[in-house]
Each structure stands twice: as C-alpha cells, then as structure tokens.
Amino acid sequence: MNKPLDYIFPSPPADLDPTKLDPARIPQHIAVIMDGNGRWAKKRALNRLRGHKAGIEAVRETIRCASDVGVRYLTIYSFSTENWKRPQDEVVGLMDLFAKTMLAEVDGLDEENVRVRTIGDLSALPQETREAFDKAWEQTRDNTGMTLLVAVNYGAREEIMRAAKACMRYAVVESEERGELPELTEEIFERGLYTADVPDPDLVIRTSGEMRISNFLLWQIAYSEFYCTDVLWPDFNRYDLLRALLDFQGRDRRFGAVK
C-alpha cells in the first residue's frame, strides 16, 4: 500500500471501517465493467453522452484509489465490440471523449507513475482517438506503478479467436523445431491474448445492478471473484471501491480445490 488508509479514505461512511482493510491481501488485478452512465443521465433528463462525461470522475477516482491501495493492474471496460451498434451520435461523441480525456489525463497519470496501455482492436478507431491512446502509452510505458489497461473496441470472443489463430501458428513453428506433431497448451494459447503478460483478474466489479459478463475477459476471469453493486457508474467512488475490497477479502478463494 502506497499511502496511509486515513489519507486514502478520509471521511468514510459510518458503516465502513477502512482499518479493516488488510494491505497484505489487496487484489493484484481488478477489472471493472463500468455500467450505468446512460441510466444516470436518463434519471436527470440528460442525453447519454452527458452520462459518459459524468463517469470520467468515477474513472479518475477509481484509478487514483486503486493505485494508492496497491493494486498492480486495473482494467476498465470502456467500449466493447458490440458498442458500435449504439446511436451514431453517441459513438462519435464517445470517440471524441476518449481522445480528449486521455490527452487531458496523461500528464497526471504519468506523475502518479501509472502505466497506460490498451487492450482491444484499435484499428477501427478514429485516427485522433488512436493517437491519444498511443501518446499515453509512449509517455507512460516506462512507469513502474500500477498498470491501467483500457479495454476499447474489446470483445472477449474476438480475443479468443485471435488467440486461437495465433496459438496454431506458435504450435506449428515449435513442433517443426522439435520435429514433432503440433501440441496446443494453455501456455501457447495465452501468448495470443491481449493480456499475455498480465495476471488474471482477482476481482471483477460490475456497477448498476446488472449481473452479466458482457463479453469481457472470458478466458481470464475463470476464477475471478465477482462483486456487483447497484451504484450507477458516475456515482461510484472510493468508498464503493472500499466496499468491494472488503467483500473480496472476506472470500475464501479455493480455485476448485478443497481446504
């Protein structure tokens, strides 16, 4: 943990005790399905894009808090391969929002020693959006703090198909070198994943009360713990993250074994 708990959680609600958080049991990797921006906006008679803009502060606070408590990897599900089906004005607005937000935030993330990278197929994104993510990666790639993975134009089924094609190539090459028949293993398969060098998520958080995976990290979350909250994403704050962390630390993770 990088900072004292009373600094990270200065004014906790009465039902929360930050001192119960065990610094030795912080999840190494947290993945977040940020849901509820549209409903947040609808409740306030605003357009959906206003909800996405409101969600930026929740992203900012979650990144800062996760880094402060010692999370090593944070993955945020920003835009799925299915999100292209949304109204055109919303998609265009989101792409512009991604670019402007990334450029506005990268210096602060760099100062916090956060490394920024993306997972997903960036080739379909507008040029200025791709360039913003590329700039963030180039500026922060040597940082040694928390790694922020932004899942954009990401779909787990697409990733699995991509990995399957790649592992076939790896297996054939390695079998030819050994003079044996191709052998497919999990290790070979995982080389083709966007997260090949990243540990699987320990904890998946989903906001807005929905109870589905939404084509997110299907391979990687085989033994992740899930935490679902009714809080809409723009209202999610450090104390909601603390609730998720305390809930996680109350779990008995057995990974299929018996203890």
Protein Blocks (a to p, Z undefined) as FASTA:
>chain_A
ZZdfklmmmbgcfkbcfklpcfklgcfbdcdddehjlmmmmmnopafklmmmmmmmmmmm
mmmmmmmnopabdcddfbcfklmmpcfklmmmmmmmmmmmmmmmmmmmmmnopacddedj
fklpcfklmmmmmmmmmmmmmpcbdcddddehiafklmmmmmmmmmmmmmmmmmmmnopa
cdddfklmmmmpmklmgccdfbdcdehhiacekopaklmmmmaccdddfbdfklpcfklm
mmmmmmmmmpcceehpaZZ
